[in-house]
Amino acid sequence: MSQDNFPVPQESVRARLRAWMLRGVNHKAWQHPSLRWATGLFGIALAVLVFTVPLDFTGQVVFAGVSFCAALALRRVPGRLPTLTMVIFSISASMRYMYWRITETTGFEGFVDTFFGTGLIIAEFYALAVLLLGYFQTAWPLERKPMPLPADTALWPTVDVFIPTYNEPLDVVKQTVFTAMAIDWPPEKIKVFVLDDGRRDEFRDFCAELGVGYITRDNNHHAKAGNINAALKVTSGEYIAIFDCDHIPTRSFLQICAGWFLRDPKLAMLQTPHYFFSPDPFEKNLDTFRAIPNEGELFYGLVQDGNDLWNATFFCGSCALIRRAPLEAIGGVAIETVTEDAHTALKLNRQGWNTAYLAIPQAAGLATESLSSHVGQRIRWARGMAQIARTDNPLLGPGLHIGQRLCYLNAMLHFFYGAPRLIFMTAPLAYLFFGAHVFQATAAMIAAFALPHLMHASITNSRMQGRFRHSFWNEVYESVLAWYILRPVLVAFINPRLGKFNVTAKGGIIDRSYFDWDIARPYIFLMVLNLVGVAIGVHRLLTGPADADITATLIINLVWTAYNMIIVGASIAVASETKQVRRTPRVPAALRAAIIFPNGRTLVCQTEDFSQTGVGLIVPESVVVPLGESIRVSIFRDEQEASFPADVVFRRGDRLGVHFGALTTAQQLALAQVTFARADLWAADWGHGERDTPLRALAGVFRIGLKGFGIFFVNLWNMVRSPRLVHWMAHKLHLGK
């Protein structure tokens, strides 16, 4: 078995978990329909009473205070029951707020109040729907464990490994091919294929040298989906393992994943996390790599695990194993939308097939290098989910149970956040600019109902998501993307045929640091609006009449605007691109190693990190290793040793940096097998970062927001002082004369 110190947990079955959840509910008396209906109606009536019972200001404050203190007390108590109790408290506070909001605060007067107030109400309904669906989706993640394979390898199925590529450089694709070849599986039962939609001779020659399958077609119809479907017609494995060409699989991938297919004959697809060993633009530009969970970790760390309970795991296009028969039965990978992966899972679920998720990283890839490419990737995802909502809406049509429909609904709704996010970021300006009263209520009543709703949601989500998402960071991620996904989502929803698949470039470099004025333009506009709003609000606060209600309303809107400015500032900071000159990111790892010097002497040591082109070593400071010296470096995995020629390029204390020489293809393959292909390499760090603390997270976002303002004004000053700008202005003035 491929373990590399990676423990293979024992069986965990969805049916057993559901049975445990329903323990004591299967009594014969409970099975009587009238009792189930009566209990359900009683629960609904009780919930409606809690949500709608009218309370004056004092009563609401007492109710909110008691429930919030109870939630705080439960926050540190381990177990599922405290989590579910906190969810109930949060839902109660949110539903009370929304009921009060609709019944007590919407008596708008005049067009301005009605226009801005109605927009805010719609945005709040959207946020409430996403909150409730999120609770449903993630309150009880399945936490499936690997299923052991039979001891007799003759019973293991045949697998084709597909590596689709279009315009990515060969250096990026090589590592994926090397590690795919290293997957521990009977050699006669596995075949690796590079699916080259770029039809490049160097790829053909590379595959021929390694003895890897090479498949092309004479067109690029339907992009990646069409590429995979074309390969399905000329291959025959019982299962298909799919990896994006920059996603490097570990050698244990199939042994970790395949057991569930033998256990469940109705299982069509099993997805594993997308793990990235390079920082995305947020992590790189804000210097939060491995310190703050990235944008995708919540989805792969918690949401997919929650989906798995409801048999609604999404196929994510890579790092997945699929049974060929059901995939061919639905016509192959979906081609109707640009998010072909999620749509394929939806089609499989509609036909009664099961999908599953294992939250164990068994591959790692390259994140997008620049914010502009990151935005482009998210636009495609958003457009595709809007297309699915329009053409194959999971709320409609046959084949899905209610849990699956709600999980897919939340996935689609998520990408419609553009308009609500922009409304929340500008809502207080309606009052500061135009005096619009979007709440027809006193400041005290607003605080009594709104604060419990927001605070309960914050601490409950922090408890549930704390390993994979820190508080307030979601608002930064959404604010950066809101403007850019708004139009594509609306257009795709109205006309799903518009838009095309765009390939996300990977493996590039950023040769200099710079501020991306183009991508930052919407954030700068919002920053200016909010600055003007603050100036107006402060002026009115200082010069207006001494009215307590007006003063309180001004303060609430100024605080809201100040918070929005911090989020905008953080968005601006992300647009400041940091220099990235490494094409091959370093991976931290303490591996057994040795240095062989030219005189034959050997020094046993360990690695600090590695990449495709070099390795960092930890050696005793007393050992003299001259810069530029040619050595050999051996890296060990279990009892296997691989040795590579290298040159010493730097020395700092006990750290030694070496650069590999010209490695042969065989040596590159060996390097991949003892480094990137290790079974335990990525799983060791998964979900083990610092847990969320809301106040600490808020302080972190605040610091980055201030940093964003500093970045903007520094770059604005540098631009004003630019000789090119001065020359251009002088030229215009001369022409004016």
GUDOZA-493266 format. One record per residue (C-alpha): residue number from 1; residue in three letters; chain; y, x, z. Coordinates in steps of 0.05 Angstrom, whole numbers. Example, Ala and Ser with C-alpha at 12.3 -4.5 7.8 and 13.67 -1.06 7.14 Angstrom:
GUDOZA-493266
   i  aa ch  north   east     up
   1 ala  A    -90    246    156
   2 ser  A    -21    273    143
//
This chain:
GUDOZA-493266
   i  aa ch  north   east     up
   1 met  A      0      0      0
   2 ser  A     72     22    -14
   3 gln  A    103     26     54
   4 asp  A    143     90     67
   5 asn  A    150     69    140
   6 phe  A    166     -1    117
   7 pro  A    128    -52    159
   8 val  A     97   -110    122
   9 pro  A    105   -171    167
  10 gln  A     52   -224    172
  11 glu  A     50   -293    140
  12 ser  A    105   -344    149
  13 val  A     94   -410    113
  14 arg  A    147   -463     98
  15 ala  A     99   -519    116
  16 arg  A     86   -489    185
  17 leu  A    160   -482    199
  18 arg  A    173   -554    179
  19 ala  A    114   -576    222
  20 trp  A    144   -538    281
  21 met  A    212   -571    269
  22 leu  A    178   -638    271
  23 arg  A    133   -623    330
  24 gly  A    122   -685    371
  25 val  A    150   -729    315
  26 asn  A     83   -744    283
  27 his  A     61   -791    337
  28 lys  A     33   -856    309
  29 ala  A     89   -897    339
  30 trp  A    140   -855    304
  31 gln  A    106   -866    237
  32 his  A    123   -940    240
  33 pro  A    179   -951    188
  34 ser  A    219   -999    233
  35 leu  A    223   -946    289
  36 arg  A    247   -892    240
  37 trp  A    299   -939    211
  38 ala  A    323   -961    279
  39 thr  A    329   -890    304
  40 gly  A    367   -870    241
  41 leu  A    415   -928    246
  42 phe  A    427   -914    320
  43 gly  A    442   -841    304
  44 ile  A    491   -861    250
  45 ala  A    525   -912    295
  46 leu  A    532   -860    351
  47 ala  A    561   -809    303
  48 val  A    611   -859    275
  49 leu  A    632   -877    346
  50 val  A    644   -804    363
  51 phe  A    683   -793    298
  52 thr  A    726   -855    302
  53 val  A    739   -873    374
  54 pro  A    815   -873    383
  55 leu  A    844   -825    435
  56 asp  A    915   -812    454
  57 phe  A    943   -741    456
  58 thr  A    917   -727    526
  59 gly  A    848   -756    512
  60 gln  A    841   -717    447
  61 val  A    861   -652    482
  62 val  A    810   -663    537
  63 phe  A    755   -681    488
  64 ala  A    771   -622    444
  65 gly  A    777   -574    503
  66 val  A    710   -594    534
  67 ser  A    672   -590    469
  68 phe  A    703   -523    450
  69 cys  A    688   -493    518
  70 ala  A    616   -517    511
  71 ala  A    612   -485    442
  72 leu  A    639   -420    469
  73 ala  A    587   -420    524
  74 leu  A    532   -431    473
  75 arg  A    557   -377    426
  76 arg  A    520   -320    460
  77 val  A    457   -360    477
  78 pro  A    400   -340    431
  79 gly  A    357   -390    394
  80 arg  A    362   -444    341
  81 leu  A    378   -502    388
  82 pro  A    445   -472    411
  83 thr  A    463   -461    338
  84 leu  A    448   -533    320
  85 thr  A    487   -557    380
  86 met  A    547   -517    358
  87 val  A    540   -546    289
  88 ile  A    542   -616    319
  89 phe  A    604   -599    359
  90 ser  A    637   -571    296
  91 ile  A    620   -631    254
  92 ser  A    646   -678    308
  93 ala  A    713   -641    311
  94 ser  A    719   -638    235
  95 met  A    701   -711    224
  96 arg  A    748   -734    279
  97 tyr  A    803   -693    247
  98 met  A    790   -722    178
  99 tyr  A    785   -793    203
 100 trp  A    851   -784    240
 101 arg  A    881   -750    179
 102 ile  A    865   -809    134
 103 thr  A    882   -865    182
 104 glu  A    943   -837    218
 105 thr  A    979   -785    175
 106 thr  A    982   -811    104
 107 gly  A   1039   -861    106
 108 phe  A   1077   -820     56
 109 glu  A   1148   -839     37
 110 gly  A   1176   -820    -31
 111 phe  A   1147   -782    -90
 112 val  A   1153   -712    -61
 113 asp  A   1116   -729      3
 114 thr  A   1063   -767    -35
 115 phe  A   1052   -713    -88
 116 phe  A   1044   -655    -40
 117 gly  A   1010   -695     15
 118 thr  A    958   -724    -32
 119 gly  A    943   -655    -61
 120 leu  A    931   -627      9
 121 ile  A    886   -685     28
 122 ile  A    843   -673    -34
 123 ala  A    838   -599    -17
 124 glu  A    818   -616     54
 125 phe  A    764   -663     30
 126 tyr  A    737   -607    -13
 127 ala  A    737   -559     45
 128 leu  A    702   -610     90
 129 ala  A    648   -623     38
 130 val  A    635   -548     30
 131 leu  A    633   -540    106
 132 leu  A    583   -596    116
 133 leu  A    539   -574     57
 134 gly  A    542   -503     83
 135 tyr  A    516   -525    151
 136 phe  A    460   -564    118
 137 gln  A    442   -505     74
 138 thr  A    443   -449    126
 139 ala  A    430   -480    195
 140 trp  A    356   -462    191
 141 pro  A    340   -404    144
 142 leu  A    265   -400    129
 143 glu  A    258   -324    139
 144 arg  A    197   -319     96
 145 lys  A    154   -257    105
 146 pro  A    112   -220     53
 147 met  A     42   -247     41
 148 pro  A    -13   -193     39
 149 leu  A    -51   -183    -26
 150 pro  A   -127   -185    -32
 151 ala  A   -160   -118    -17
 152 asp  A   -195   -122    -85
 153 thr  A   -144   -100   -137
 154 ala  A   -185   -133   -191
 155 leu  A   -157   -199   -165
 156 trp  A    -85   -175   -175
 157 pro  A    -49   -205   -235
 158 thr  A    -21   -170   -296
 159 val  A     55   -159   -296
 160 asp  A    106   -143   -350
 161 val  A    170   -110   -325
 162 phe  A    230   -129   -367
 163 ile  A    293    -86   -366
 164 pro  A    345   -120   -411
 165 thr  A    404    -78   -435
 166 tyr  A    460    -86   -485
 167 asn  A    516    -34   -482
 168 glu  A    502      5   -418
 169 pro  A    496     81   -423
 170 leu  A    426    112   -423
 171 asp  A    441    150   -358
 172 val  A    448     83   -322
 173 val  A    385     54   -351
 174 lys  A    342    116   -340
 175 gln  A    335    108   -265
 176 thr  A    312     36   -271
 177 val  A    260     56   -322
 178 phe  A    236    115   -280
 179 thr  A    227     74   -216
 180 ala  A    196     16   -254
 181 met  A    144     66   -278
 182 ala  A    133     86   -206
 183 ile  A    117     15   -181
 184 asp  A     51     17   -142
 185 trp  A      6    -28   -182
 186 pro  A    -59    -16   -220
 187 pro  A    -37     21   -284
 188 glu  A    -78    -24   -329
 189 lys  A    -44    -85   -300
 190 ile  A     29    -66   -309
 191 lys  A     72    -52   -370
 192 val  A    146    -33   -371
 193 phe  A    191    -57   -429
 194 val  A    263    -39   -445
 195 leu  A    295    -98   -481
 196 asp  A    350    -65   -521
 197 asp  A    399   -115   -551
 198 gly  A    441    -54   -572
 199 arg  A    386    -29   -619
 200 arg  A    401     44   -603
 201 asp  A    360    102   -629
 202 glu  A    369    144   -565
 203 phe  A    338     87   -525
 204 arg  A    280     82   -574
 205 asp  A    267    157   -569
 206 phe  A    272    156   -493
 207 cys  A    221    100   -487
 208 ala  A    175    135   -536
 209 glu  A    178    199   -496
 210 leu  A    158    162   -432
 211 gly  A    108    116   -465
 212 val  A    148     55   -445
 213 gly  A    151     -8   -487
 214 tyr  A    214    -17   -529
 215 ile  A    233    -86   -556
 216 thr  A    292   -105   -600
 217 arg  A    311   -165   -643
 218 asp  A    354   -173   -704
 219 asn  A    408   -214   -669
 220 asn  A    441   -224   -602
 221 his  A    437   -299   -597
 222 his  A    444   -327   -526
 223 ala  A    456   -257   -498
 224 lys  A    411   -237   -440
 225 ala  A    373   -303   -439
 226 gly  A    357   -296   -513
 227 asn  A    337   -223   -503
 228 ile  A    286   -242   -449
 229 asn  A    260   -301   -488
 230 ala  A    249   -258   -549
 231 ala  A    208   -209   -507
 232 leu  A    167   -267   -479
 233 lys  A    140   -280   -549
 234 val  A    112   -209   -558
 235 thr  A     85   -195   -488
 236 ser  A     27   -225   -450
 237 gly  A     30   -208   -375
 238 glu  A     14   -265   -327
 239 tyr  A     79   -250   -289
 240 ile  A    147   -224   -309
 241 ala  A    188   -178   -264
 242 ile  A    261   -176   -287
 243 phe  A    311   -122   -268
 244 asp  A    381   -113   -294
 245 cys  A    385    -44   -325
 246 asp  A    426    -17   -267
 247 his  A    380    -47   -213
 248 ile  A    331      6   -190
 249 pro  A    266    -23   -161
 250 thr  A    226      8   -105
 251 arg  A    153     25   -114
 252 ser  A    133    -31    -66
 253 phe  A    167    -88   -104
 254 leu  A    104   -121   -131
 255 gln  A     62   -110    -69
 256 ile  A    116   -143    -27
 257 cys  A    128   -201    -74
 258 ala  A     63   -219   -110
 259 gly  A     22   -243    -51
 260 trp  A     59   -310    -47
 261 phe  A     40   -327   -119
 262 leu  A    -33   -320   -102
 263 arg  A    -24   -363    -40
 264 asp  A     17   -418    -75
 265 pro  A     -7   -437   -145
 266 lys  A     56   -479   -154
 267 leu  A    103   -421   -141
 268 ala  A    141   -404   -205
 269 met  A    194   -354   -182
 270 leu  A    207   -308   -123
 271 gln  A    276   -277   -115
 272 thr  A    295   -216    -74
 273 pro  A    366   -194    -54
 274 his  A    415   -159   -100
 275 tyr  A    432    -97    -59
 276 phe  A    485    -48    -83
 277 phe  A    487     26    -66
 278 ser  A    557     34    -94
 279 pro  A    619     -1    -66
 280 asp  A    649    -61   -102
 281 pro  A    725    -62   -114
 282 phe  A    739    -95    -47
 283 glu  A    698    -43     -9
 284 lys  A    725     16    -50
 285 asn  A    799     -3    -52
 286 leu  A    801    -27     21
 287 asp  A    755     28     47
 288 thr  A    707    -21     80
 289 phe  A    641      1     48
 290 arg  A    584    -11     98
 291 ala  A    635    -30    151
 292 ile  A    650   -102    128
 293 pro  A    597   -143     92
 294 asn  A    614   -150     19
 295 glu  A    627   -214    -20
 296 gly  A    554   -224    -40
 297 glu  A    519   -209     25
 298 leu  A    527   -279     53
 299 phe  A    492   -309     -7
 300 tyr  A    433   -260     -6
 301 gly  A    431   -253     70
 302 leu  A    435   -325     91
 303 val  A    447   -377     36
 304 gln  A    385   -360     -5
 305 asp  A    343   -360     59
 306 gly  A    370   -429     75
 307 asn  A    356   -452      4
 308 asp  A    284   -429     12
 309 leu  A    272   -480     68
 310 trp  A    289   -535     18
 311 asn  A    250   -504    -40
 312 ala  A    316   -492    -76
 313 thr  A    319   -416    -84
 314 phe  A    362   -395   -142
 315 phe  A    339   -345   -195
 316 cys  A    394   -292   -198
 317 gly  A    376   -257   -263
 318 ser  A    348   -194   -232
 319 cys  A    302   -168   -177
 320 ala  A    256   -228   -186
 321 leu  A    184   -242   -203
 322 ile  A    167   -302   -247
 323 arg  A    102   -334   -267
 324 arg  A     98   -335   -343
 325 ala  A     65   -403   -352
 326 pro  A    119   -446   -320
 327 leu  A    174   -404   -351
 328 glu  A    145   -416   -420
 329 ala  A    133   -489   -403
 330 ile  A    208   -501   -394
 331 gly  A    224   -464   -459
 332 gly  A    239   -396   -428
 333 val  A    303   -374   -393
 334 ala  A    357   -428   -400
 335 ile  A    405   -417   -457
 336 glu  A    451   -478   -448
 337 thr  A    498   -444   -399
 338 val  A    524   -374   -385
 339 thr  A    492   -374   -316
 340 glu  A    424   -375   -347
 341 asp  A    390   -353   -283
 342 ala  A    410   -409   -235
 343 his  A    399   -460   -291
 344 thr  A    329   -433   -302
 345 ala  A    312   -444   -228
 346 leu  A    340   -514   -232
 347 lys  A    295   -530   -292
 348 leu  A    234   -502   -256
 349 asn  A    249   -544   -194
 350 arg  A    258   -607   -237
 351 gln  A    188   -597   -265
 352 gly  A    158   -594   -195
 353 trp  A    150   -519   -190
 354 asn  A    167   -482   -125
 355 thr  A    216   -425   -118
 356 ala  A    218   -375    -61
 357 tyr  A    261   -321    -30
 358 leu  A    244   -257      7
 359 ala  A    304   -228     44
 360 ile  A    279   -157     37
 361 pro  A    317   -112    -12
 362 gln  A    267    -84    -61
 363 ala  A    317    -59   -113
 364 ala  A    388    -32   -112
 365 gly  A    442    -31   -165
 366 leu  A    512    -11   -183
 367 ala  A    570    -56   -163
 368 thr  A    628    -69   -210
 369 glu  A    676     -9   -210
 370 ser  A    744    -42   -220
 371 leu  A    775   -107   -196
 372 ser  A    787   -130   -268
 373 ser  A    712   -124   -285
 374 his  A    694   -158   -219
 375 val  A    740   -216   -235
 376 gly  A    709   -221   -305
 377 gln  A    639   -225   -275
 378 arg  A    660   -280   -226
 379 ile  A    694   -319   -282
 380 arg  A    627   -321   -319
 381 trp  A    590   -344   -257
 382 ala  A    642   -398   -244
 383 arg  A    643   -421   -316
 384 gly  A    567   -426   -317
 385 met  A    563   -467   -253
 386 ala  A    615   -515   -281
 387 gln  A    574   -521   -344
 388 ile  A    512   -538   -303
 389 ala  A    552   -590   -264
 390 arg  A    572   -621   -330
 391 thr  A    508   -617   -371
 392 asp  A    451   -617   -320
 393 asn  A    481   -642   -255
 394 pro  A    430   -635   -199
 395 leu  A    455   -700   -167
 396 leu  A    430   -736   -228
 397 gly  A    365   -735   -267
 398 pro  A    293   -731   -244
 399 gly  A    249   -682   -206
 400 leu  A    291   -661   -146
 401 his  A    288   -684    -74
 402 ile  A    352   -694    -33
 403 gly  A    350   -624     -1
 404 gln  A    347   -590    -69
 405 arg  A    403   -633    -97
 406 leu  A    449   -616    -38
 407 cys  A    434   -541    -43
 408 tyr  A    450   -540   -117
 409 leu  A    511   -585   -106
 410 asn  A    540   -535    -56
 411 ala  A    529   -478   -105
 412 met  A    568   -515   -159
 413 leu  A    623   -539   -112
 414 his  A    634   -468    -87
 415 phe  A    663   -445   -154
 416 phe  A    713   -502   -155
 417 tyr  A    752   -469    -98
 418 gly  A    808   -444   -143
 419 ala  A    854   -505   -138
 420 pro  A    841   -519    -63
 421 arg  A    852   -447    -45
 422 leu  A    919   -445    -82
 423 ile  A    939   -511    -49
 424 phe  A    925   -483     20
 425 met  A    965   -420      4
 426 thr  A   1026   -459    -18
 427 ala  A   1022   -523     24
 428 pro  A   1072   -502     79
 429 leu  A   1122   -484     25
 430 ala  A   1127   -558      7
 431 tyr  A   1161   -570     73
 432 leu  A   1201   -505     74
 433 phe  A   1227   -514      2
 434 phe  A   1232   -590     -5
 435 gly  A   1226   -619     65
 436 ala  A   1161   -653     44
 437 his  A   1122   -683    103
 438 val  A   1050   -673     82
 439 phe  A   1030   -696    153
 440 gln  A   1061   -760    177
 441 ala  A   1050   -740    250
 442 thr  A   1082   -701    306
 443 ala  A   1069   -626    312
 444 ala  A   1032   -638    378
 445 met  A    983   -688    348
 446 ile  A    971   -642    288
 447 ala  A    954   -586    335
 448 ala  A    909   -631    378
 449 phe  A    866   -652    319
 450 ala  A    872   -594    269
 451 leu  A    861   -535    316
 452 pro  A    794   -559    343
 453 his  A    770   -571    272
 454 leu  A    789   -501    251
 455 met  A    767   -465    314
 456 his  A    699   -498    318
 457 ala  A    686   -482    245
 458 ser  A    706   -410    257
 459 ile  A    662   -396    317
 460 thr  A    603   -435    289
 461 asn  A    604   -399    223
 462 ser  A    614   -334    259
 463 arg  A    550   -346    298
 464 met  A    510   -367    237
 465 gln  A    539   -317    187
 466 gly  A    559   -259    231
 467 arg  A    509   -209    203
 468 phe  A    530   -222    131
 469 arg  A    602   -247    131
 470 his  A    660   -232    178
 471 ser  A    711   -285    195
 472 phe  A    772   -294    150
 473 trp  A    745   -247     96
 474 asn  A    722   -306     55
 475 glu  A    795   -326     47
 476 val  A    811   -257     21
 477 tyr  A    754   -260    -30
 478 glu  A    773   -329    -53
 479 ser  A    847   -315    -56
 480 val  A    836   -255   -102
 481 leu  A    795   -297   -150
 482 ala  A    826   -367   -143
 483 trp  A    878   -360   -198
 484 tyr  A    829   -329   -247
 485 ile  A    772   -378   -240
 486 leu  A    815   -441   -237
 487 arg  A    825   -450   -312
 488 pro  A    755   -428   -336
 489 val  A    722   -476   -288
 490 leu  A    764   -535   -307
 491 val  A    757   -520   -382
 492 ala  A    681   -511   -376
 493 phe  A    675   -576   -337
 494 ile  A    714   -614   -390
 495 asn  A    682   -579   -450
 496 pro  A    619   -541   -429
 497 arg  A    610   -512   -499
 498 leu  A    671   -468   -492
 499 gly  A    663   -397   -466
 500 lys  A    612   -343   -479
 501 phe  A    569   -294   -440
 502 asn  A    605   -229   -423
 503 val  A    568   -166   -402
 504 thr  A    593   -134   -338
 505 ala  A    604    -60   -350
 506 lys  A    571    -13   -299
 507 gly  A    567     62   -290
 508 gly  A    639     79   -308
 509 ile  A    691    121   -273
 510 ile  A    763    112   -252
 511 asp  A    795    180   -265
 512 arg  A    859    166   -226
 513 ser  A    886    121   -172
 514 tyr  A    933     67   -197
 515 phe  A    961     -2   -181
 516 asp  A    936    -56   -228
 517 trp  A   1001    -95   -240
 518 asp  A    967   -142   -289
 519 ile  A    912   -165   -243
 520 ala  A    960   -169   -184
 521 arg  A   1012   -212   -218
 522 pro  A    990   -279   -187
 523 tyr  A    988   -248   -117
 524 ile  A   1057   -218   -125
 525 phe  A   1084   -286   -148
 526 leu  A   1053   -319    -86
 527 met  A   1081   -263    -42
 528 val  A   1152   -274    -68
 529 leu  A   1146   -350    -59
 530 asn  A   1123   -341     13
 531 leu  A   1177   -290     29
 532 val  A   1230   -339      3
 533 gly  A   1197   -395     44
 534 val  A   1199   -353    107
 535 ala  A   1272   -337     96
 536 ile  A   1289   -411     86
 537 gly  A   1248   -431    147
 538 val  A   1280   -379    193
 539 his  A   1349   -398    169
 540 arg  A   1336   -471    184
 541 leu  A   1307   -453    251
 542 leu  A   1369   -414    270
 543 thr  A   1422   -461    241
 544 gly  A   1390   -530    243
 545 pro  A   1399   -584    295
 546 ala  A   1367   -575    363
 547 asp  A   1312   -626    351
 548 ala  A   1245   -612    385
 549 asp  A   1202   -645    332
 550 ile  A   1238   -610    274
 551 thr  A   1233   -543    310
 552 ala  A   1159   -552    324
 553 thr  A   1146   -572    252
 554 leu  A   1184   -511    226
 555 ile  A   1146   -465    272
 556 ile  A   1078   -493    249
 557 asn  A   1097   -483    176
 558 leu  A   1125   -414    188
 559 val  A   1061   -392    224
 560 trp  A   1019   -421    168
 561 thr  A   1062   -385    116
 562 ala  A   1057   -320    155
 563 tyr  A    982   -326    155
 564 asn  A    982   -339     80
 565 met  A   1026   -278     70
 566 ile  A    974   -234    106
 567 ile  A    919   -261     60
 568 val  A    964   -249     -1
 569 gly  A    979   -179     24
 570 ala  A    905   -164     29
 571 ser  A    896   -190    -42
 572 ile  A    950   -142    -66
 573 ala  A    916    -85    -30
 574 val  A    852    -98    -69
 575 ala  A    890    -89   -134
 576 ser  A    906    -17   -116
 577 glu  A    849     18   -152
 578 thr  A    822     80   -118
 579 lys  A    801    141   -157
 580 gln  A    726    144   -171
 581 val  A    701    205   -208
 582 arg  A    627    201   -191
 583 arg  A    585    168   -245
 584 thr  A    525    172   -198
 585 pro  A    542    147   -128
 586 arg  A    512    183    -68
 587 val  A    459    146    -27
 588 pro  A    457    164     48
 589 ala  A    386    181     68
 590 ala  A    352    229    117
 591 leu  A    292    254     77
 592 arg  A    247    313     90
 593 ala  A    268    371     46
 594 ala  A    263    447     38
 595 ile  A    303    501      3
 596 ile  A    266    556    -34
 597 phe  A    311    617    -42
 598 pro  A    305    667   -100
 599 asn  A    270    717    -55
 600 gly  A    215    666    -39
 601 arg  A    241    649     31
 602 thr  A    235    575     50
 603 leu  A    281    536     96
 604 val  A    257    469    121
 605 cys  A    315    419    127
 606 gln  A    332    347    112
 607 thr  A    377    310     64
 608 glu  A    442    276     83
 609 asp  A    448    239     17
 610 phe  A    425    242    -55
 611 ser  A    443    220   -125
 612 gln  A    415    229   -195
 613 thr  A    453    295   -202
 614 gly  A    452    327   -134
 615 val  A    435    325    -61
 616 gly  A    470    337      5
 617 leu  A    430    377     56
 618 ile  A    436    389    131
 619 val  A    422    462    147
 620 pro  A    434    506    208
 621 glu  A    505    535    208
 622 ser  A    476    604    221
 623 val  A    439    604    154
 624 val  A    480    639    100
 625 val  A    476    606     32
 626 pro  A    527    635    -18
 627 leu  A    565    587    -63
 628 gly  A    539    589   -134
 629 glu  A    470    613   -114
 630 ser  A    412    585   -154
 631 ile  A    357    556   -111
 632 arg  A    301    505   -114
 633 val  A    303    442    -72
 634 ser  A    239    406    -52
 635 ile  A    240    333    -29
 636 phe  A    179    302      4
 637 arg  A    152    231      5
 638 asp  A     89    222     46
 639 glu  A     45    280     22
 640 gln  A     80    285    -45
 641 glu  A    128    342    -60
 642 ala  A    176    347   -118
 643 ser  A    216    410   -132
 644 phe  A    280    417   -172
 645 pro  A    326    474   -195
 646 ala  A    396    470   -165
 647 asp  A    460    508   -153
 648 val  A    499    510    -88
 649 val  A    568    478   -101
 650 phe  A    598    472    -31
 651 arg  A    587    489     42
 652 arg  A    621    457    102
 653 gly  A    594    470    171
 654 asp  A    521    448    171
 655 arg  A    528    409    106
 656 leu  A    506    441     41
 657 gly  A    519    408    -27
 658 val  A    476    426    -87
 659 his  A    478    404   -159
 660 phe  A    414    398   -199
 661 gly  A    407    440   -261
 662 ala  A    384    413   -328
 663 leu  A    324    371   -307
 664 thr  A    269    355   -356
 665 thr  A    249    282   -366
 666 ala  A    187    295   -322
 667 gln  A    231    324   -267
 668 gln  A    279    265   -271
 669 leu  A    219    218   -264
 670 ala  A    194    257   -204
 671 leu  A    263    256   -172
 672 ala  A    267    181   -179
 673 gln  A    199    172   -148
 674 val  A    215    212    -85
 675 thr  A    285    183    -76
 676 phe  A    305    116   -107
 677 ala  A    234     88   -109
 678 arg  A    221     94    -34
 679 ala  A    198     27     -6
 680 asp  A    240     30     58
 681 leu  A    304     59     28
 682 trp  A    346     -5     22
 683 ala  A    313    -50     74
 684 ala  A    332     -4    132
 685 asp  A    406    -23    129
 686 trp  A    399    -96    109
 687 gly  A    436   -141    157
 688 his  A    442    -86    210
 689 gly  A    517    -76    208
 690 glu  A    566    -95    262
 691 arg  A    565   -169    278
 692 asp  A    627   -211    268
 693 thr  A    678   -222    323
 694 pro  A    731   -270    298
 695 leu  A    791   -239    334
 696 arg  A    771   -169    313
 697 ala  A    761   -193    241
 698 leu  A    830   -226    242
 699 ala  A    861   -162    266
 700 gly  A    827   -124    210
 701 val  A    851   -172    157
 702 phe  A    921   -168    188
 703 arg  A    922    -92    181
 704 ile  A    899    -95    109
 705 gly  A    951   -149     94
 706 leu  A   1006   -105    120
 707 lys  A    977    -47     81
 708 gly  A    981    -90     18
 709 phe  A   1055   -102     28
 710 gly  A   1066    -28     36
 711 ile  A   1026    -13    -27
 712 phe  A   1067    -63    -66
 713 phe  A   1135    -38    -45
 714 val  A   1115     36    -55
 715 asn  A   1090     22   -125
 716 leu  A   1151    -21   -140
 717 trp  A   1196     36   -119
 718 asn  A   1157     86   -160
 719 met  A   1161     40   -220
 720 val  A   1236     31   -212
 721 arg  A   1245    107   -208
 722 ser  A   1199    119   -268
 723 pro  A   1235    160   -323
 724 arg  A   1203    116   -376
 725 leu  A   1233     53   -344
 726 val  A   1301     86   -336
 727 his  A   1300    109   -409
 728 trp  A   1279     39   -432
 729 met  A   1336      6   -392
 730 ala  A   1386     57   -419
 731 his  A   1363     43   -489
 732 lys  A   1372    -32   -479
 733 leu  A   1441    -22   -450
 734 his  A   1460     22   -510
 735 leu  A   1436    -31   -559
 736 gly  A   1476    -83   -521
 737 lys  A   1540    -44   -534
//
